[in-house]
Each structure stands twice: as C-alpha cells, then as structure tokens.
Amino acid sequence: MPEQETIERAREDEREGKSPSTQAGEFVREEMEHIRERKHGARSTKQAIAIGLSKARRAGVKLPPPKRGSAKTKKQQRAIHEKRGRVASRRRYGPARCEKR
C-alpha cells in the first residue's frame, strides 16, 4: 500500500494537469526509497519501477497496461537458468522443459 503522502503528491500533479507518467513517478520514487531503506527485496531498479507503476495503476493513475511480452517468457527464463549451470526447477518451468539436453 502506498503511503498517503505519495498519493497526495500524485493527486497534486493531476490537479496541475501533469502527465500520468509524472504522477506515477511519485510512486516509483517511493519504491526507490524503500530499496535504499532495505524495506523489501527488489533486486534491481527495473523491478522497483515495475512495482511503482503497478501501485500507481492501483491508486487510479491513468497509465496504459504493461506491453505484451515485456516480461520474460518461460523459455527465456529457463535458458538463463541453464546458462548458470543449474538444472531448471520442475515446479517453475513444468516437467516437459526440465530435461537437460
């Protein structure tokens, strides 16, 4: 749940007629602060941005939905996993994809 102060700053941006991406920037800024304070385990700035935009959408900022295919496919995830020298998890990738070739 975003902090009340963040929601208020975003509403103020909306009243001033600023773009939805500017309004959502307040939520992203809040997430970046949470990472610095070690409040949760987002591993990268991309992850923090995604969390912030998601919170903004839930709070009513009129952002478009994320583009199709922006998340990595299961096949891409499995390939990354195998490059690291690990056997892919059956639970994560399904039984058909876990046989090592």
TORTI-876142 format. One line per 10 residues: number of its first residue (from 1); their letters; for each residue x, y, z of N, C-alpha, C, CB. Coordinates in nm, 4 decimals, always signed. Glycine has a CB too. Layout:
N
NUM = a = X:Y:Z:X:Y:Z:X:Y:Z:X:Y:Z; ...
//
This chain:
101
1 = mpeqetiera = +0.0844:-0.1182:+0.0000:+0.0000:+0.0000:+0.0000:+0.0887:+0.1241:+0.0000:-0.0959:+0.0000:+0.1221; +0.0657:+0.2147:-0.0946:+0.1478:+0.3361:-0.0977:+0.1177:+0.4263:+0.0222:+0.1243:+0.4130:-0.2288; +0.2169:+0.5055:+0.0575:+0.1991:+0.5985:+0.1693:+0.1020:+0.7090:+0.1283:+0.3357:+0.6591:+0.2138; +0.0308:+0.7610:+0.2249:-0.0695:+0.8654:+0.1982:-0.0051:+0.9891:+0.1367:-0.1431:+0.9038:+0.3278; +0.1147:+1.0193:+0.1802:+0.1866:+1.1360:+0.1295:+0.2145:+1.1220:-0.0210:+0.3189:+1.1550:+0.2069; +0.2487:+1.0012:-0.0626:+0.2772:+0.9756:-0.2040:+0.1516:+0.9926:-0.2878:+0.3348:+0.8344:-0.2232; +0.0404:+0.9387:-0.2398:-0.0878:+0.9512:-0.3109:-0.1249:+1.0981:-0.3248:-0.2004:+0.8739:-0.2366; -0.1037:+1.1743:-0.2185:-0.1379:+1.3168:-0.2203:-0.0519:+1.3924:-0.3225:-0.1197:+1.3782:-0.0797; +0.0784:+1.3596:-0.3298:+0.1662:+1.4260:-0.4272:+0.1223:+1.3933:-0.5699:+0.3136:+1.3836:-0.4057; +0.0817:+1.2683:-0.5926:+0.0352:+1.2283:-0.7261:-0.0940:+1.3004:-0.7621:+0.0142:+1.0758:-0.7328
11 = rederegksp = -0.1843:+1.3150:-0.6655:-0.3108:+1.3875:-0.6913:-0.2847:+1.5346:-0.7201:-0.4066:+1.3743:-0.5709; -0.1854:+1.5894:-0.6511:-0.1485:+1.7289:-0.6749:-0.0970:+1.7460:-0.8186:-0.0410:+1.7752:-0.5725; -0.0152:+1.6498:-0.8640:+0.0327:+1.6531:-1.0028:-0.0835:+1.6461:-1.1006:+0.1303:+1.5374:-1.0289; -0.1842:+1.5646:-1.0678:-0.3012:+1.5517:-1.1549:-0.3794:+1.6829:-1.1608:-0.3924:+1.4378:-1.1058; -0.3959:+1.7475:-1.0461:-0.4667:+1.8755:-1.0422:-0.3937:+1.9824:-1.1245:-0.4827:+1.9227:-0.8969; -0.2601:+1.9729:-1.1246:-0.1803:+2.0690:-1.2007:-0.1796:+2.0379:-1.3498:-0.0383:+2.0714:-1.1484; -0.2412:+1.9249:-1.3884:-0.2511:+1.8903:-1.5294:-0.1288:+1.8200:-1.5850:-0.2764:+2.0123:-1.6083; -0.0474:+1.7627:-1.4976:+0.0723:+1.6938:-1.5440:+0.0371:+1.5559:-1.5984:+0.1748:+1.6817:-1.4307; +0.1267:+1.4993:-1.6766:+0.1006:+1.3724:-1.7452:+0.0932:+1.2568:-1.6460:+0.2092:+1.3447:-1.8499; +0.0269:+1.1468:-1.6859:+0.0186:+1.0298:-1.5986:+0.1553:+0.9727:-1.5609:-0.0633:+0.9229:-1.6653
21 = stqagefvre = +0.2523:+0.9826:-1.6519:+0.3843:+0.9288:-1.6189:+0.4509:+1.0103:-1.5078:+0.4738:+0.9269:-1.7438; +0.4244:+1.1395:-1.5042:+0.4775:+1.2238:-1.3966:+0.4110:+1.1887:-1.2645:+0.4568:+1.3733:-1.4286; +0.2799:+1.1652:-1.2698:+0.2071:+1.1263:-1.1486:+0.2608:+0.9932:-1.0962:+0.0546:+1.1160:-1.1767; +0.2854:+0.8992:-1.1879:+0.3351:+0.7667:-1.1484:+0.4775:+0.7746:-1.0947:+0.3297:+0.6698:-1.2671; +0.5502:+0.8777:-1.1359:+0.6880:+0.8952:-1.0886:+0.6970:+0.9059:-0.9375:+0.7490:+1.0182:-1.1511; +0.5937:+0.9581:-0.8753:+0.5925:+0.9679:-0.7288:+0.5944:+0.8292:-0.6648:+0.4687:+1.0464:-0.6810; +0.5212:+0.7365:-0.7245:+0.5158:+0.6006:-0.6710:+0.6488:+0.5287:-0.6934:+0.4008:+0.5216:-0.7361; +0.7100:+0.5540:-0.8096:+0.8399:+0.4934:-0.8388:+0.9440:+0.5479:-0.7415:+0.8825:+0.5208:-0.9861; +0.9392:+0.6790:-0.7162:+1.0323:+0.7410:-0.6217:+1.0192:+0.6769:-0.4828:+1.0070:+0.8934:-0.6130; +0.8946:+0.6517:-0.4427:+0.8709:+0.5873:-0.3129:+0.9352:+0.4475:-0.3097:+0.7181:+0.5771:-0.2843
31 = emehirerkh = +0.9221:+0.3727:-0.4180:+0.9816:+0.2384:-0.4233:+1.1333:+0.2439:-0.4151:+0.9396:+0.1667:-0.5513; +1.1923:+0.3412:-0.4823:+1.3380:+0.3569:-0.4765:+1.3833:+0.3838:-0.3326:+1.3840:+0.4719:-0.5698; +1.3065:+0.4646:-0.2624:+1.3384:+0.4920:-0.1220:+1.3288:+0.3647:-0.0388:+1.2443:+0.5996:-0.0651; +1.2269:+0.2826:-0.0666:+1.2111:+0.1574:+0.0072:+1.3313:+0.0662:-0.0147:+1.0819:+0.0860:-0.0352; +1.3831:+0.0634:-0.1366:+1.5011:-0.0194:-0.1635:+1.6203:+0.0328:-0.0849:+1.5333:-0.0219:-0.3149; +1.6384:+0.1641:-0.0841:+1.7511:+0.2224:-0.0092:+1.7398:+0.1935:+0.1397:+1.7581:+0.3738:-0.0321; +1.6159:+0.1932:+0.1902:+1.5936:+0.1657:+0.3329:+1.5921:+0.0161:+0.3615:+1.4619:+0.2285:+0.3792; +1.6051:-0.0651:+0.2576:+1.6032:-0.2121:+0.2675:+1.4723:-0.2637:+0.3258:+1.7199:-0.2609:+0.3531; +1.3613:-0.2017:+0.2824:+1.2305:-0.2446:+0.3318:+1.1824:-0.3709:+0.2638:+1.1288:-0.1350:+0.3124; +1.2242:-0.3919:+0.1391:+1.1881:-0.5163:+0.0711:+1.2981:-0.5541:-0.0260:+1.0526:-0.5025:-0.0027
41 = garstkqaia = +1.2860:-0.6735:-0.0828:+1.3966:-0.7302:-0.1579:+1.3908:-0.7131:-0.3072:+1.4058:-0.8703:-0.1289; +1.3488:-0.5998:-0.3595:+1.3568:-0.5799:-0.5041:+1.5051:-0.5774:-0.5404:+1.2833:-0.4468:-0.5496; +1.5415:-0.6516:-0.6439:+1.6831:-0.6702:-0.6735:+1.7390:-0.5671:-0.7702:+1.7050:-0.8067:-0.7293; +1.6536:-0.5026:-0.8461:+1.7057:-0.4100:-0.9468:+1.6159:-0.2879:-0.9569:+1.7177:-0.4791:-1.0841; +1.6674:-0.1862:-1.0247:+1.5876:-0.0656:-1.0437:+1.4690:-0.0938:-1.1347:+1.6735:+0.0473:-1.1017; +1.4870:-0.1848:-1.2335:+1.3757:-0.2205:-1.3214:+1.2604:-0.2783:-1.2408:+1.4212:-0.3210:-1.4285; +1.2951:-0.3613:-1.1431:+1.1934:-0.4226:-1.0587:+1.1214:-0.3153:-0.9760:+1.2568:-0.5290:-0.9662; +1.1971:-0.2200:-0.9228:+1.1373:-0.1123:-0.8430:+1.0435:-0.0271:-0.9282:+1.2471:-0.0238:-0.7807; +1.0826:-0.0013:-1.0525:+0.9982:+0.0773:-1.1428:+0.8681:+0.0028:-1.1699:+1.0722:+0.1070:-1.2756; +0.8780:-0.1289:-1.1947:+0.7582:-0.2089:-1.2219:+0.6643:-0.2088:-1.1021:+0.7967:-0.3529:-1.2583
51 = iglskarrag = +0.7186:-0.2205:-0.9821:+0.6364:-0.2197:-0.8606:+0.5693:-0.0836:-0.8443:+0.7222:-0.2531:-0.7355; +0.6455:+0.0241:-0.8665:+0.5915:+0.1596:-0.8541:+0.4789:+0.1865:-0.9529:+0.7016:+0.2613:-0.8741; +0.4973:+0.1435:-1.0782:+0.3933:+0.1642:-1.1795:+0.2684:+0.0837:-1.1464:+0.4454:+0.1257:-1.3188; +0.2883:-0.0361:-1.0939:+0.1750:-0.1197:-1.0547:+0.0947:-0.0525:-0.9428:+0.2239:-0.2592:-1.0094; +0.1660:+0.0023:-0.8443:+0.0984:+0.0729:-0.7347:+0.0243:+0.1955:-0.7868:+0.1998:+0.1146:-0.6265; +0.0846:+0.2647:-0.8829:+0.0208:+0.3834:-0.9401:-0.1091:+0.3454:-1.0099:+0.1155:+0.4540:-1.0388; -0.1063:+0.2344:-1.0862:-0.2279:+0.1897:-1.1551:-0.3375:+0.1579:-1.0540:-0.1987:+0.0659:-1.2429; -0.2996:+0.0903:-0.9463:-0.3986:+0.0552:-0.8433:-0.4549:+0.1781:-0.7735:-0.3363:-0.0377:-0.7402; -0.3735:+0.2833:-0.7639:-0.4180:+0.4056:-0.6970:-0.5021:+0.4940:-0.7889:-0.2979:+0.4839:-0.6464; -0.5145:+0.4553:-0.9175:-0.6029:+0.5285:-1.0067:-0.5355:+0.6188:-1.1073:-0.6934:+0.6080:-0.9277
61 = vklpppkrgs = -0.4033:+0.6134:-1.1181:-0.3345:+0.6922:-1.2202:-0.3651:+0.6284:-1.3550:-0.1790:+0.6992:-1.1939; -0.3994:+0.7095:-1.4536:-0.4436:+0.6567:-1.5828:-0.3259:+0.6209:-1.6720:-0.5328:+0.7576:-1.6533; -0.2587:+0.5135:-1.6368:-0.1456:+0.4630:-1.7147:-0.1920:+0.3496:-1.8043:-0.0312:+0.4155:-1.6221; -0.1301:+0.3328:-1.9214:-0.1658:+0.2172:-2.0038:-0.1155:+0.0886:-1.9379:-0.1072:+0.2315:-2.1468; -0.1783:-0.0249:-1.9694:-0.1301:-0.1506:-1.9123:+0.0081:-0.1836:-1.9672:-0.2287:-0.2655:-1.9422; +0.0843:-0.2705:-1.8998:+0.2173:-0.3045:-1.9500:+0.2079:-0.3702:-2.0872:+0.2901:-0.3974:-1.8514; +0.3077:-0.3480:-2.1712:+0.3072:-0.4035:-2.3061:+0.3196:-0.5551:-2.3008:+0.4212:-0.3434:-2.3901; +0.2552:-0.6206:-2.3970:+0.2643:-0.7661:-2.4041:+0.4079:-0.8065:-2.4333:+0.1688:-0.8226:-2.5119; +0.4522:-0.9081:-2.3633:+0.5856:-0.9593:-2.3887:+0.6949:-0.8853:-2.3153:+0.6132:-0.9551:-2.5329; +0.6587:-0.7893:-2.2304:+0.7620:-0.7175:-2.1577:+0.8243:-0.8066:-2.0501:+0.7041:-0.5902:-2.0947
71 = aktkkqqrai = +0.7466:-0.9007:-1.9991:+0.8002:-0.9974:-1.9037:+0.8683:-1.1088:-1.9826:+0.6874:-1.0545:-1.8105; +0.9713:-1.1659:-1.9250:+1.0429:-1.2727:-1.9942:+0.9563:-1.3972:-2.0011:+1.1762:-1.3039:-1.9239; +0.9674:-1.4670:-2.1142:+0.8912:-1.5907:-2.1304:+0.9557:-1.7013:-2.0484:+0.8826:-1.6314:-2.2794; +0.8790:-1.8063:-2.0256:+0.9315:-1.9204:-1.9502:+1.0553:-1.9782:-2.0186:+0.8235:-2.0293:-1.9351; +1.0528:-1.9812:-2.1529:+1.1636:-2.0385:-2.2277:+1.2912:-1.9557:-2.2065:+1.1286:-2.0466:-2.3778; +1.2761:-1.8220:-2.2075:+1.3911:-1.7349:-2.1855:+1.4447:-1.7519:-2.0430:+1.3530:-1.5878:-2.2114; +1.3543:-1.7629:-1.9467:+1.3957:-1.7799:-1.8082:+1.4718:-1.9098:-1.7907:+1.2749:-1.7764:-1.7153; +1.4232:-2.0160:-1.8556:+1.4878:-2.1460:-1.8455:+1.6276:-2.1408:-1.9063:+1.4031:-2.2537:-1.9147; +1.6416:-2.0723:-2.0205:+1.7713:-2.0610:-2.0864:+1.8714:-1.9878:-1.9969:+1.7568:-1.9880:-2.2211; +1.8270:-1.8816:-1.9328:+1.9130:-1.8070:-1.8409:+1.9548:-1.8970:-1.7257:+1.8408:-1.6806:-1.7876
81 = hekrgrvasr = +1.8601:-1.9721:-1.6747:+1.8843:-2.0621:-1.5619:+1.9898:-2.1665:-1.5989:+1.7530:-2.1315:-1.5186; +1.9766:-2.2228:-1.7183:+2.0689:-2.3283:-1.7600:+2.2079:-2.2734:-1.7908:+2.0138:-2.4007:-1.8821; +2.2163:-2.1493:-1.8377:+2.3476:-2.0891:-1.8642:+2.4279:-2.0771:-1.7356:+2.3318:-1.9507:-1.9298; +2.3586:-2.0638:-1.6245:+2.4265:-2.0528:-1.4957:+2.4714:-2.1888:-1.4430:+2.3354:-1.9858:-1.3943; +2.4415:-2.2952:-1.5191:+2.4871:-2.4275:-1.4798:+2.3952:-2.4983:-1.3827:+2.6212:-2.4176:-1.4203; +2.2718:-2.4589:-1.3783:+2.1769:-2.5222:-1.2874:+2.0738:-2.6005:-1.3669:+2.1078:-2.4171:-1.1981; +2.0164:-2.6993:-1.3041:+1.9053:-2.7700:-1.3666:+1.7788:-2.6919:-1.3331:+1.8958:-2.9201:-1.3176; +1.6968:-2.6660:-1.4345:+1.5766:-2.5851:-1.4146:+1.4774:-2.6581:-1.3239:+1.5108:-2.5517:-1.5502; +1.4108:-2.5830:-1.2394:+1.3138:-2.6380:-1.1449:+1.1883:-2.6858:-1.2163:+1.2775:-2.5340:-1.0395; +1.1427:-2.8056:-1.1844:+1.0209:-2.8594:-1.2448:+0.8995:-2.7765:-1.2052:+1.0006:-3.0054:-1.2036
91 = rrygparcek = +0.8973:-2.7315:-1.0830:+0.7821:-2.6562:-1.0355:+0.7692:-2.5238:-1.1110:+0.7935:-2.6306:-0.8844; +0.8823:-2.4620:-1.1408:+0.8798:-2.3320:-1.2049:+0.8545:-2.3408:-1.3549:+1.0089:-2.2606:-1.1794; +0.9197:-2.4373:-1.4221:+0.9150:-2.4393:-1.5684:+0.8312:-2.5529:-1.6264:+1.0537:-2.4487:-1.6224; +0.7803:-2.6415:-1.5447:+0.6991:-2.7520:-1.5947:+0.7841:-2.8722:-1.6292:+0.6198:-2.7086:-1.7162; +0.7267:-2.9918:-1.6208:+0.8054:-3.1140:-1.6388:+0.8630:-3.1306:-1.7796:+0.7205:-3.2330:-1.6063; +0.7953:-3.0838:-1.8825:+0.8425:-3.1041:-2.0193:+0.9685:-3.0224:-2.0492:+0.7325:-3.0675:-2.1182; +0.9913:-2.9180:-1.9741:+1.1029:-2.8276:-2.0065:+1.2266:-2.8517:-1.9226:+1.0598:-2.6855:-1.9893; +1.2241:-2.9498:-1.8338:+1.3315:-2.9618:-1.7370:+1.4372:-3.0636:-1.7718:+1.2754:-2.9950:-1.6068; +1.4163:-3.1403:-1.8750:+1.5178:-3.2371:-1.9120:+1.6382:-3.1627:-1.9677:+1.4629:-3.3393:-2.0148; +1.7546:-3.1932:-1.9149:+1.8771:-3.1305:-1.9631:+1.9200:-3.1992:-2.0910:+1.9896:-3.1370:-1.8566
101 = r = +1.9496:-3.1231:-2.1930:+1.9850:-3.1834:-2.3238:+2.1309:-3.2033:-2.3388:+1.9361:-3.0986:-2.4372
//
